[in-house]
Amino acid sequence: MDDTLGLMEQLAGFLEKARDASSASQAVDGIKNLVPEFDKIADRSRAVGKPSGEMAQDLQKKFDQRRTRVLQRINTATEQARTLNEAALLEALEAIGKSWSAIP
């Protein structure tokens, strides 16, 4: 979970820096580099399976606030990035979304 949140924080950082065409291009490069990392986490998660019972509760308790904060950052930054209407950035967001959603 910690590694997933770390990647999510990196994603938020790339998106937050996308303010114009030039910075959007830099964000695209960073986001594209995260895709294989999300894929690795998805593979590991599938192999290990979802935690259950007390372990799941402990993880939720430990990471819930951090997860909430980073999701808020990503949502806000994604809305801002979409207003730039940069095709490459929108494609990178779609690619990262597919990888991210593959994590069980």
C-alpha distance (Angstrom), angle and dihedral (degrees) to the residues before:
residue distance angle dihedral
M1 . . .
D2 3.78 . .
D3 3.81 91.8 .
T4 3.81 91.6 48.5
L5 3.78 91.2 51.2
G6 3.79 89.9 48.1
L7 3.80 90.3 56.0
M8 3.79 90.6 45.9
E9 3.81 89.5 52.9
Q10 3.80 89.8 51.1
L11 3.80 89.7 49.9
A12 3.80 90.8 50.9
G13 3.80 89.9 50.3
F14 3.80 93.3 51.5
L15 3.80 91.6 48.0
E16 3.80 93.5 46.7
K17 3.80 90.1 56.0
A18 3.82 93.2 53.2
R19 3.80 101.3 99.9
D20 3.81 102.2 136.3
A21 3.82 140.5 6.8
S22 3.80 94.0 -77.6
S23 3.79 96.5 48.1
A24 3.82 90.0 41.6
S25 3.80 88.5 58.3
Q26 3.80 90.2 52.9
A27 3.80 90.1 48.0
V28 3.81 90.1 52.9
D29 3.80 90.9 56.5
G30 3.80 91.9 50.3
I31 3.79 93.9 45.5
K32 3.80 92.5 48.9
N33 3.79 88.9 53.7
L34 3.80 90.1 55.4
V35 3.81 94.7 55.7
P36 3.83 96.1 78.5
E37 3.80 89.9 45.3
F38 3.80 91.2 54.6
D39 3.82 88.1 47.2
K40 3.82 90.8 54.2
I41 3.79 91.0 50.8
A42 3.82 90.5 49.2
D43 3.81 90.4 52.0
R44 3.80 92.2 48.7
S45 3.79 92.1 46.3
R46 3.79 92.6 51.5
A47 3.80 90.5 49.1
V48 3.80 93.6 50.2
G49 3.80 98.2 35.6
K50 3.77 129.3 -142.2
P51 3.79 117.1 -52.3
S52 3.75 114.6 -113.6
G53 3.76 139.7 -155.5
E54 3.75 117.8 -10.5
M55 3.81 93.8 2.0
A56 3.82 91.1 57.0
Q57 3.80 91.1 48.6
D58 3.80 91.8 48.8
L59 3.80 91.7 50.7
Q60 3.79 92.1 47.6
K61 3.78 91.3 49.9
K62 3.80 92.1 47.2
F63 3.82 98.0 46.8
D64 3.81 106.2 23.8
Q65 3.82 98.2 97.7
R66 3.79 93.5 44.7
R67 3.81 90.6 47.2
T68 3.81 91.9 50.2
R69 3.81 92.1 49.8
V70 3.79 94.8 48.9
L71 3.81 93.0 45.8
Q72 3.79 89.3 53.2
R73 3.80 90.2 50.4
I74 3.80 91.7 48.7
N75 3.80 93.3 47.8
T76 3.80 93.8 49.0
A77 3.79 93.8 44.1
T78 3.81 92.6 45.6
E79 3.79 91.1 54.0
Q80 3.81 89.7 51.1
A81 3.81 92.8 45.4
R82 3.81 92.3 51.0
T83 3.81 90.3 57.9
L84 3.82 88.9 63.7
N85 3.81 88.7 66.9
E86 3.81 91.3 -148.8
A87 3.82 107.0 161.3
A88 3.81 94.8 -151.7
L89 3.80 91.3 51.8
L90 3.79 92.1 48.9
E91 3.82 90.0 49.9
A92 3.80 91.2 49.2
L93 3.81 89.5 51.2
E94 3.79 89.9 51.7
A95 3.82 91.6 49.5
I96 3.79 93.6 48.6
G97 3.79 89.8 46.6
K98 3.81 91.2 56.2
S99 3.80 92.2 49.2
W100 3.77 93.3 44.6
S101 3.79 93.4 48.7
A102 3.81 89.9 53.1
I103 3.80 89.7 67.8
P104 3.81 106.4 101.1
